[in-house]
C-alpha cells in the first residue's frame, strides 16, 4: 500500500468534491478495485469519506473537512515546472510527480481559486511535436535529467552524420531543450579516442579531460547508450541555457542556408508554401515577392541549403513553382521532371 497514493486520493477528493471510483482509478492510474480499497483504507484511518449512490454519485469528504498535508516532495517541486506540459513531463520521467504536485496545489487553494484553476486547465492543451511526424522515443532522457540535476558527467555512445558515425564522448550536461517535439542535450564535451562502433560508454572512462569552454548540442535520440559516471562538474556561473540556445539557432541558420534561388510562384503555390518549405523560405517570399504577369504569379528570392535539397522541396509544389535561377537548380528540376515523365510513360523508361 502506497501512503503517497492514499494522500493523492485524499487530495483528489478535497479538490474535486465528488469523484467516482472510476474517476479515482483513471486519475491515479490504478484499477477500480484498488480505488475502492484505497477509499476503504482512508475510512479506516478516520478520514470522513462517504459515498453517494446512484447516477452521478461517488465519494466525497464530509463538508468542512480539509487536510493540510500538502507539502511537496523534492521530485514534485522539480516537476512543478512541467505542470502544464504532460507530454514532456512523461518523457522526462516526471508524470507521477506532476500529477501529485497538481493535486497538492489544487488542495491548497481556496475553493473559488481552485475551481478557476481547474476550469483554466480544461481549456488549454499543449501538443509539442510538429505535424507529419511521429514522436521520437528517447529512453535515455530520465538518466540525462539525473545527470543535469546532480551535475554528474555521463558517458555516451553517439551516432553522428559524418564518419566515423559512432563516437564515444564524456559529457557534462548543462541542460535539456525541447524543440518541436525533439529533445536536445546541451553539454560540455571531449571526444574520446574510443570511436569504434562496438565500444560502449564504459570505454571512455579514461577520456581526455572535458573542456568547459567547449559546449555543443546533441540530439538525444542519437544517443545510443548512456551511463552516469562518478565525475562531478561545475556548470559555469555565467552560463544561460536560453541565451546559448538562441545563439545556437542563429548559428545553425547561418550555416544551413548557403545560397539563394529566384523562383516564380502561382497564388496556389504561395498558399501551399507553409506546408512544404521551412518558415525561413516563407518569410523570404513575403519579403521579396514582386508581381509577374496578370495571373497573380510572383517572383521572389529564397534561401537554399543545396541544389539537391532545394530541388526536392520545390518539387512538392508541382506546376505551381518555376525556378528562374540559378541555372544549376533549374537544370536539376528539369532533370527530375524528365525522369518522372519517362517513369509515367511519357518517354523511354530511365535506366
Secondary structure, DSSP 8 states (H G I E B T S, - for coil): --HHHHHHHHHHHHHHSEE-HHHHHHHHT--HHHHHHHHHHHHHTT--EEEE-STT-EEEE-TT---------HHHHHHGGGTT-HHHHHHTT-HHHHHHHHHHHHHHS-HHHHHHHHHHHHT-----S-TTS-----TTHHHHHHHHHHTEEEEEEEE-SSSS-EEEEEEEEEEEEEETTEEEEEEEEEE-S---TT--GGGGTT-----TT-EEEEEGGGEEEEEEEEEE----TT--HHHHHHHHHHHHHHHH--EEEEEEE-HHHHHHHHHHS-HHHHHHHHHH-EEETTTTEEEEEEEES-HHHHHHHHHTTGGGEEEEE-HHHHHHHHHHHHHHHHHTTSSS---
